[in-house]
Amino acid sequence: MPGLPSSVDLDECIDRLYRKELLADSVIEAICAKTKELLMKESNVVHVQAPVTVVGDIHGQFFDMIEIFKIGGYCPDTNYLFLGDYVDRGLFSIETISLLVCLKLRYPSRVHLIRGNHESRGVTQSYGFYTECSRKYGNPAVWHYFTDMFDYLSLSCVIDDKIFCVHGGLSPSIHSIDQIKIIDRFREIPHEGPMADLVWSDPDAERDEFSLSPRGAGYTFGAQVVKKFLEVNSMNHILRAHQLCNEGFMVMFDDRLSTVWSAPNYCYRCGNLASVLEVGPGGERHWNVFDAAPENEVHRLEQQQQQQMQVGSDPVRDYFL
Amino acid sequence: MASNGSDSGAGTKSYTTQNGTWRITTRKLPILKATPIDQLSNDLGIPIPEMIFGDNLVSIIHLPTAWTLSFNARDALDRVSKTEEGMLQVAVAEEWKKDRKEAMVKDEVKSVVKPFDWSYSTDYRGSTDVGGNPILFFETVDLYEDELADNGIALLSIKIRVMPERLLLLSRFFLRLDGVVVRIRDTRVYIEHGSEKVIRQYTAKEESYAVLQEKLKGMRENAPEAFRDANVLAPLLRTEVDEVEVFEVG
């Protein structure tokens, strides 16, 4: 397997990204190509061992991701499993995904990244990542490098054969883990079918079985579905992300399923807490709950000052058009 | 931000006009926790949007008479259709229906148990109760927002601005259902502090996604970006309702 070009020093890239500096687009291109090669070899179901810290949606909230490393430990001292939705919504999707990808390349067995519904060409055009790439680099080339790489991300992970981890949830087409292994995942996330369900579906505490969403596409799954899936696959817990919770996490179905949410004060205005789940060597689960990083506020005030210094700018313009 | 009022609880700001006639109050708090969300869902009989600012509030009180116009998420959601009537479907729903037939035969998938207008379209105009031009007070208060499972966005948000002679409020519901439709439902409230009239204008606008895409192309706009900005889209929509009401509160 060819290495990275000699001009690319991963440790230097990581140092720069911790300082929130952007990498050159040629470096992003090389890093994404290299990541594809690495991810291509991973199964659709990656097996990992505890201890591992599991992270939910980050959505480009770079300062809050750094907060996770501060409270949960830096790589490679802590093993990490990220459950997807790295980009869109927040102000720093590029810095966030660049750092995660460099950490994955540098410590491939200690950092695992799986795919969320936002790791997709379609969704990132509507929710900010495409626009951020065009603005920060002057053209959408890096968006192409990243989204092409997203097609290679794995779909799920199993911790110590006991905890099934996925971005969204279960699918009516999937009863056993082996059915996930045979999905052809190297593609854009389709609109329907098992691959779509894994990144899209939500649990529903009021139902037992699968239900169709009133939206006309997508499923919710209930208590009996979860119980049966765990029995068939000899597991004891499902861990997923994908849904905002004010408390930072939510446990359902008699402790058989939990949601981990890792974007505090989501979109810089929801006021919610966030968490990471630390799974210990004996399978014990500990929620590490955290609030928004103070750097967010510092950044906001700086932006405000800059805006006020621009002549003629009015923060409430266009207000009543 | 200017705040000259009293009774400032958590997240609360209020402003009383210089002539002592009108008091504007806003409250901005975090999204609701799990238990209040369940309660609200039970009360209203529909699932609650992803981001629910259930404690947020904007109110305008005419102090001499206690006449009040207030805006809150609960009352706005109560105006969302709870039947199948006018229910939108996402762009890929047809593809899904084929798949659903197979899945239903296969067994466990139940059909939609309780239809409701999941786009959270509301014709809410605020809840009434009988009871130079510098900006003295300005606030933006979100009531709810939902990404529609990444099929677009539904957002109900209020902006209020108070000036020495008048105040203006805009409550905007913005719906973009990707590949299907864009809707904007604006309620504007104008009050001259010296008068005892409240003028409320409700405007509902709508246009199909395909038509908007063509218009944006003609304008050489960056379509993905334009579709995220209600202010760009608003002038391109067809007006379906435009009503003005005048409340005499004196």
Interface residues (C-beta under 8 A of the other chain):
Chain A: N117 H118 V123 Q125 S126 Y127 G128 Y130 T131 P172 S173 H191 E192 G193 W200 R207 E209 F210 S211 L212 S213 P214 R215 G216 A217 G218 Y219 V225 Q243 L244 C245 N246 E247 M250 Y266 C267 R269 C270 G271 N272 V316 D318 Y319 F320 L321
Chain B: L29 P30 I31 L32 K33 A34 E50 M51 M87 Q89 V90 V92 A93 E95 W96 K97 D99 R100 A103 K106 E108 V109 K110 S111 V112 V113 K114 P115 F116 W118 I135 F138 D142 E147 L148 A149 D150 N151 G152 K159 R161 L168 L170 D178 R188 P224 E225 F227 R228 N231 A234
